[in-house]
Amino acid sequence: MTIDGFAAPPALVEHARRFRAEGGVPAVPRVAATVLLLRPAGADFEVYLIRRVAAMAFGGMYAFPGGGVDRSDSQAHLDWAGPTPAGWGARLRLDPAAAQAVVCAAAREVFEEAGVLLAGPDGGTVVGDVSGDDWESARQDLVARRTGFADLLAGQGLTLRSDLLLPWSRWITPEFEPRRFDTYFFVALLPEGQRTRDVSGEADHTLWLRPADALARAEAGELTMLPPTMVTLGEVAAAGDLAGVAGAAAKRDPGTPVTPHLDLSDAESPRFRLS
């Protein structure tokens, strides 16, 4: 992966050429959210990665906790701390209801997939350990959609801490892919007293790594990742430390989408370009 983009796997090149030759119609991207959970590691910091199970879309790939926006995310009525939905909308270039849905999805997914809850008794605190049996039962009810995220928080007397999520970027899957996502990326610091747990049925392996180490292992072929994951790891690694990540997030444009485009002009070396 260089400033000129990154090499395209042969299977994707073949698929893209067939899609174009047959006049394929691009699928409508599903709106999604994903969260880079970060934690201090000495003078450095680490990021949490999960490997999707083989049977899933993008199976075998290492990624960050996340998933699609649910209808309930946009309909939720819940106590809210941090920027208002209108404020989030201005930052993400979405209407307030859509922005609320994306932020709720980010918080919900990181609880579902990593057991980390970005909420607290009020707008200035965060709940502590949520690994007990009662919390696990609540998490399973949420995953099974027996309860909604807003109902879970209300039942525990908690406020969603939207201010703990820092918007980072937005990626849209290339047009030739049969399953496409319009994904908003956020970064968040692991709350004190909480710990990630390997609870997601959608993952078969989890690990904490320094972003630079994760990227190096991906480039060496030890970890399989899609371009958005690799690019984002490189961006947060370049920030230097956690304070640098927060500073960088404040200056970024998380509403303008990045879409990898396959450049087939060089038949011997097709590459993805970012735009």
Buried (B, 14 or more C-beta within 10 A) or exposed (E): BEEEBBEBEEEBBEBBBEBEEEEBEEBEBBBBBBBBBBBEEEEBBBBBBBBBBEEEEBEEBBBBBBBBBBEBBBEBEBBBBBBEBEEBBBBBBBEBEBBBBBBBBBBBBBBBBBBBBBBBEEBEBBBEEBBEEEBBEBBBBBBEEEBBBBBBBBEBEBBBBBEBBBBBBBBBBBBBBEEBBBBBBBBBBBBEEBEBBEBBEBBBEBBBBBBBBBBBBBBEEEBBBBBBBBBBBBBBBEBEEBEBBBEBBEEBEBBEBBBBBBBBEEEEEBBBEBE
